[in-house]
Amino acid sequence: QKLVVPYTVAMLVAIIGAAIARTWMHHDSIPAAPHLTQVIAHILLLHNILDVDALSAGVWYIAIDLQLFALLVFALWLARAVSRDTLPLGVPTVAALAVASLFWFNRDATWDIWAIYFFGAYGMGTLAYWASNPDRSPVALIALGAVGVVALTMDFRLRIAVALVTALVLAISRRGGWLEHWPGGRVTAYFGKISYSVFLVHFPVCLVVNALVFHFAPGQPMLNALGMLLAWVASNVAGAVFHRYVEAASPLRAVIEFVKEGIHGRKWTRGEKPQA
């Protein structure tokens, strides 16, 4: 609900934003008017697998994130089913998938529409969280760092390096107790809270601002620079509004409750005793 429902609403925003932008500017970055199968593929998060044109920037990430979560849950379920609670196999199973990704799948770009391609970074984050418990031995964290370094030595990939460093810094910070005592900032926390919404709506907002500036102020560097600033501000404002009324409002839950209330009301009018 937190991932897919806001994403689906954002696709509608992206379609409207692209339609507005097309009236003022012609550019390859502006998606064409979508067809039905394209919209359905996006709603089902199959657009990458079916190789259809994206309706917005970064939507591939949402599909991959859902795949990664599903793969992690399946791996943990399988490990528990096999072990029958006699031997904890969750961590070894996740570690095996992460190693397979780091040393094989992530080195072959033909896998980049599937979760296993990205599971190296995802798995390192999961393993780092487990290893960050101060009550656990630091050996697991050292082993994680060593495996990451070997993988980068074999085939250096900047994204894997960033993921490894980030995972280790967060894990070490938690083990040392620094993470819990990090100075809290309301502004930083707020931007973090709305970041997913900003990610979802920033592209159509930037498209509209870009098309607007291109149409009314072509060839004027100062106004174009102000347009970039406007796009950044507008993206954050739109993200804040989207978070307030879509992501945090749980529209799907509201619809379900509305339907339940309607059914409840119809039973009451027919004289049926409503259930508690």
C-alpha positions as CSV (number, residue, x, y, z in Angstrom):
1,Q,0.0,0.0,0.0
2,K,2.8,2.5,0.9
3,L,4.7,1.6,-2.2
4,V,2.3,0.8,-5.0
5,V,-0.7,3.0,-4.2
6,P,1.2,6.3,-4.3
7,Y,3.1,5.0,-7.3
8,T,-0.2,4.4,-9.2
9,V,-1.5,7.9,-8.4
10,A,1.9,9.3,-9.5
11,M,1.6,7.7,-12.9
12,L,-1.6,9.6,-13.4
13,V,0.3,12.8,-12.4
14,A,3.0,11.9,-14.9
15,I,0.6,11.4,-17.7
16,I,-1.0,14.7,-17.1
17,G,2.3,16.5,-16.7
18,A,3.7,15.0,-19.9
19,A,0.5,16.1,-21.8
20,I,0.9,19.7,-20.5
21,A,4.6,19.7,-21.4
22,R,4.0,18.5,-24.9
23,T,1.9,21.6,-25.7
24,W,4.9,23.9,-25.1
25,M,7.9,21.8,-26.0
26,H,9.0,18.9,-28.2
27,H,11.8,16.8,-26.7
28,D,12.8,13.2,-26.4
29,S,12.6,13.4,-22.6
30,I,8.8,13.9,-22.7
31,P,6.9,10.6,-22.8
32,A,4.4,10.2,-25.6
33,A,0.7,9.8,-24.9
34,P,0.3,6.4,-23.3
35,H,-1.7,3.4,-24.7
36,L,-3.8,1.1,-22.6
37,T,-1.3,-1.8,-22.5
38,Q,1.4,0.6,-21.4
39,V,-0.6,1.9,-18.5
40,I,-1.6,-1.6,-17.4
41,A,2.1,-2.7,-17.6
42,H,3.0,0.2,-15.3
43,I,0.2,-0.5,-12.8
44,L,1.3,-4.2,-12.6
45,L,5.0,-3.0,-12.4
46,L,5.9,-5.1,-15.4
47,H,7.0,-2.3,-17.7
48,N,10.7,-3.2,-17.6
49,I,10.1,-6.9,-18.1
50,L,7.7,-6.2,-21.0
51,D,10.1,-3.6,-22.4
52,V,7.5,-0.8,-22.7
53,D,8.4,2.9,-22.7
54,A,8.5,4.4,-19.2
55,L,5.8,7.0,-18.3
56,S,8.1,8.7,-15.8
57,A,11.7,8.8,-14.8
58,G,12.8,6.3,-12.2
59,V,9.7,4.1,-12.3
60,W,11.9,1.1,-12.9
61,Y,13.2,1.5,-9.4
62,I,9.7,1.0,-7.9
63,A,9.3,-2.3,-9.8
64,I,12.8,-3.5,-8.7
65,D,12.2,-2.5,-5.1
66,L,9.1,-4.6,-5.0
67,Q,11.0,-7.5,-6.6
68,L,13.8,-7.1,-4.0
69,F,11.4,-7.2,-1.1
70,A,9.5,-10.2,-2.5
71,L,12.8,-12.0,-3.1
72,L,14.0,-11.3,0.5
73,V,10.7,-12.4,2.0
74,F,10.7,-15.6,-0.1
75,A,14.3,-16.4,0.8
76,L,13.6,-16.0,4.6
77,W,10.4,-18.0,4.3
78,L,12.2,-20.8,2.4
79,A,15.1,-20.8,4.9
80,R,12.6,-21.2,7.8
81,A,10.6,-23.9,6.0
82,V,13.7,-25.9,5.3
83,S,15.3,-25.6,8.7
84,R,12.0,-26.1,10.6
85,D,13.3,-23.8,13.3
86,T,16.1,-26.3,14.2
87,L,18.8,-24.2,12.6
88,P,18.6,-20.5,11.7
89,L,19.3,-20.4,7.9
90,G,17.9,-16.9,7.2
91,V,21.2,-15.0,7.3
92,P,23.2,-17.6,5.4
93,T,20.5,-17.7,2.7
94,V,20.5,-14.0,2.3
95,A,24.3,-13.9,2.3
96,A,24.4,-16.6,-0.4
97,L,22.0,-14.6,-2.6
98,A,24.1,-11.4,-2.1
99,V,27.3,-13.2,-3.0
100,A,25.7,-14.7,-6.1
101,S,24.6,-11.2,-7.1
102,L,27.9,-9.5,-6.4
103,F,30.1,-12.0,-8.2
104,W,27.9,-13.1,-11.0
105,F,24.5,-11.6,-11.7
106,N,25.5,-7.9,-11.1
107,R,28.3,-8.3,-13.6
108,D,25.9,-9.2,-16.4
109,A,23.7,-6.3,-17.5
110,T,21.2,-8.7,-19.1
111,W,19.9,-9.3,-15.6
112,D,19.2,-5.7,-14.8
113,I,15.4,-6.0,-15.0
114,W,15.4,-8.6,-12.2
115,A,15.9,-8.3,-8.5
116,I,18.9,-10.7,-8.3
117,Y,21.0,-8.1,-10.3
118,F,20.6,-5.6,-7.5
119,F,20.5,-8.0,-4.6
120,G,24.2,-7.5,-3.9
121,A,23.6,-4.0,-2.6
122,Y,20.2,-4.9,-1.1
123,G,21.6,-7.9,0.7
124,M,24.6,-6.0,2.0
125,G,22.2,-3.5,3.6
126,T,20.1,-6.3,5.2
127,L,23.2,-8.1,6.5
128,A,24.7,-4.9,7.8
129,Y,21.6,-4.3,9.8
130,W,21.8,-7.7,11.4
131,A,25.5,-7.3,12.0
132,S,25.0,-3.8,13.5
133,N,23.5,-5.3,16.7
134,P,26.0,-4.4,19.5
135,D,25.3,-7.7,21.1
136,R,26.6,-9.7,18.1
137,S,30.2,-10.4,17.3
138,P,31.9,-7.9,14.9
139,V,33.2,-10.8,12.9
140,A,30.1,-10.8,10.7
141,L,30.6,-7.1,9.8
142,I,34.3,-7.6,9.1
143,A,33.3,-10.6,6.8
144,L,30.8,-8.4,5.0
145,G,33.4,-5.7,4.4
146,A,35.9,-8.3,3.2
147,V,33.5,-9.9,0.7
148,G,32.5,-6.5,-0.6
149,V,36.2,-5.5,-1.1
150,V,36.9,-8.8,-3.0
151,A,33.9,-8.2,-5.2
152,L,35.1,-4.7,-6.0
153,T,38.6,-5.9,-6.6
154,M,37.4,-8.4,-9.1
155,D,35.1,-5.9,-10.9
156,F,34.9,-2.4,-9.6
157,R,31.3,-0.9,-9.7
158,L,30.7,2.5,-8.2
159,R,27.2,1.7,-7.1
160,I,28.4,-1.4,-5.2
161,A,31.2,0.7,-3.6
162,V,28.7,3.3,-2.4
163,A,26.3,0.6,-1.1
164,L,29.2,-1.1,0.8
165,V,30.5,2.1,2.4
166,T,27.0,3.2,3.3
167,A,26.1,-0.1,4.9
168,L,29.4,-0.3,6.9
169,V,29.1,3.3,8.1
170,L,25.5,2.8,9.3
171,A,26.4,-0.5,10.9
172,I,29.4,0.8,12.7
173,S,27.5,3.9,13.8
174,R,24.8,1.7,15.3
175,R,27.2,-0.6,17.0
176,G,29.0,2.4,18.5
177,G,25.8,4.0,19.7
178,W,26.4,7.1,17.5
179,L,23.4,6.6,15.2
180,E,20.8,6.7,18.1
181,H,22.4,9.9,19.4
182,W,22.7,11.7,16.1
183,P,21.5,15.3,16.4
184,G,17.9,15.4,15.2
185,G,17.0,18.1,12.7
186,R,13.3,18.8,12.0
187,V,14.0,20.1,8.5
188,T,16.2,17.1,7.6
189,A,13.7,14.7,9.1
190,Y,10.8,16.3,7.1
191,F,12.6,16.2,3.8
192,G,13.4,12.5,4.5
193,K,9.7,11.9,5.3
194,I,8.5,13.3,2.0
195,S,11.4,12.0,-0.1
196,Y,9.5,9.1,-1.7
197,S,6.7,11.5,-2.7
198,V,9.2,13.9,-4.1
199,F,10.8,11.1,-6.0
200,L,7.5,10.1,-7.5
201,V,6.3,13.5,-8.7
202,H,9.5,15.5,-9.4
203,F,9.8,14.4,-13.0
204,P,6.4,15.6,-14.3
205,V,6.9,18.8,-12.3
206,C,10.3,19.4,-13.8
207,L,8.9,18.6,-17.3
208,V,6.2,21.3,-16.9
209,V,8.6,23.9,-15.6
210,N,11.1,23.1,-18.2
211,A,8.5,23.4,-21.0
212,L,7.2,26.6,-19.5
213,V,10.6,28.3,-19.4
214,F,11.5,26.9,-22.9
215,H,8.4,28.3,-24.4
216,F,8.3,31.7,-22.7
217,A,12.1,32.4,-22.2
218,P,14.1,30.7,-24.8
219,G,17.8,31.6,-25.0
220,Q,17.7,33.6,-21.8
221,P,20.3,32.0,-19.4
222,M,19.3,34.0,-16.3
223,L,15.7,33.1,-16.6
224,N,16.6,29.5,-17.4
225,A,18.7,29.4,-14.2
226,L,15.8,30.7,-12.2
227,G,13.7,28.0,-13.9
228,M,16.0,25.3,-12.5
229,L,15.5,26.8,-9.0
230,L,11.8,26.9,-9.6
231,A,11.7,23.3,-10.7
232,W,13.6,22.2,-7.5
233,V,11.3,24.3,-5.2
234,A,8.1,23.2,-7.1
235,S,9.2,19.5,-6.9
236,N,9.6,19.7,-3.1
237,V,6.3,21.5,-2.7
238,A,4.5,19.1,-4.9
239,G,6.1,16.2,-3.0
240,A,4.9,17.7,0.3
241,V,1.4,18.0,-1.0
242,F,1.5,14.5,-2.5
243,H,2.8,13.0,0.8
244,R,0.0,14.8,2.8
245,Y,-2.9,13.8,0.6
246,V,-1.8,10.6,-1.0
247,E,1.1,8.7,0.6
248,A,0.2,9.5,4.3
249,A,-3.5,9.7,3.7
250,S,-3.7,6.0,2.7
251,P,-6.4,6.5,-0.1
252,L,-6.8,2.7,-0.6
253,R,-7.7,2.2,3.1
254,A,-10.1,5.1,2.8
255,V,-11.8,3.5,-0.2
256,I,-12.0,0.2,1.6
257,E,-13.5,1.8,4.7
258,F,-16.0,3.7,2.5
259,V,-17.1,0.4,0.9
260,K,-17.4,-1.3,4.3
261,E,-19.5,1.6,5.6
262,G,-21.8,1.4,2.5
263,I,-22.3,-2.3,3.0
264,H,-22.9,-1.8,6.7
265,G,-25.5,0.9,5.9
266,R,-27.3,-1.2,3.3
267,K,-27.6,-4.1,5.9
268,W,-29.0,-1.6,8.4
269,T,-31.6,-0.3,6.0
270,R,-32.8,-3.8,5.3
271,G,-33.3,-4.4,9.0
272,E,-30.3,-6.8,9.4
273,K,-28.5,-6.6,12.6
274,P,-25.1,-5.1,11.9
275,Q,-22.1,-7.0,13.1
276,A,-19.7,-5.4,15.5
